[in-house]
Amino acid sequence: MAANKIPVTVITGFLGAGKTSLIRHLFTHAGNRRLALLINEFGELGIDGEILKACGDGACGEDDVIELTNGCICCTVADDFLPTLTTLLDREEPPDHILIETSGLALPKPLVKAFQWPEVRSRTTVDSVIAVVDGPAFLAGLFANDPTAVQRQRESDEMLDHDSPLAEVFDDQLACADMVILSKADLMNATAIEETRARLRAGAGASVQVIVSDHGALDPALVLGLGAAVEEVIDDRWSRHDGLEEHDHDDFESFVVEIDAVDDPTLLSARALGALAVDGVLRIKGIAAVAGKGARLVVQGVGSRLDHYYDRPWRMDEARAGRLVVIGLAGFDRARAEAILKG
């Protein structure tokens, strides 16, 4: 790796896979390394950026977390991503390492190819592409390597959508990865972990490492500094979308639900789980106000799993309002999901 190039790690993965947990851990264990994050939020509200800015560590200041909210990062490379990256590189004291968290819908290959552009190629190198995979979800067959088996499974369950664009996105993320992080290992036994690792290695290629992680708690030395120079080899990596100039995300939609303060976080959790059960809803994330509490409650849910925790005190100039982003397949019953969340 050229000494004058700033390494960039692209962290990709499906909705709720655990990317934010990994990034929080990297920031809080950065040591003397100056990290910066470009985060590409899918939806109408930059929830993940707010959560990361509240991590409470000196390496995680607001100036070091930059949100790209104008659409999918792989679709707005020229208009949004490259100018933002250039501004970051032009700082008087640029970062030692840049992390890019893509949305769960982004294709990594077009993003990595942007690092072949002359204005950034001489100043940066893609250290690696990291794919974070939800272990229990993958093992359950949501993203199997055998599409025929997936189709049979879907046809046997009338509650499932028969069209699976998410599987194609997942395949592209796995195919472009230098390392796969199997997350949520705490929800799996040893046999399930080994089976999942074997299947992921088969899908990503024998040379790709599959690392097991619990809540993103990995030594930064395992993740940062791989020196893969991915921009030099990305053209040789397979993608389902090779030859297509763009892809559309009409299969997905999101909206924001404003909610009143709640008396009990467990009641909000029950409502969020109810909304997640609405056919087509993929993920719910955001913040909420709890009566009598001086800190914000973070809510993160995917499938049948939901977490909530307090991240930081409310600021004096900040309205204590709850805001939840609901992400789902196009056409899901937004009114029903909103009604459930509002109670």
WOMORA-V156345 format. One record per run of one state. SS is the DSSP state (alpha for helix, beta for strand, coil for the rest). FROM is the first residue (numbers start at 0). LEN is the number of residues. Records with the same first field share a line. If there is no record, write none. Layout:
SS=FROM-LEN ; FROM-LEN
//
This chain:
coil=0-5 ; 13-5 ; 28-6 ; 40-6 ; 53-8 ; 68-8 ; 89-7 ; 101-6 ; 116-1 ; 121-2 ; 139-7 ; 155-9 ; 175-3 ; 183-1 ; 187-2 ; 204-4 ; 212-7 ; 223-6 ; 232-1 ; 236-15 ; 259-2 ; 262-2 ; 276-4 ; 288-1 ; 290-4 ; 302-2 ; 313-8 ; 329-4 ; 342-1
beta=5-8 ; 34-6 ; 64-4 ; 96-5 ; 123-11 ; 178-5 ; 208-4 ; 251-8 ; 261-1 ; 280-8 ; 289-1 ; 294-8 ; 304-9 ; 321-8
alpha=18-10 ; 46-7 ; 61-3 ; 76-13 ; 107-9 ; 117-4 ; 134-5 ; 146-9 ; 164-11 ; 184-3 ; 189-15 ; 219-4 ; 229-3 ; 233-3 ; 264-12 ; 333-9
//
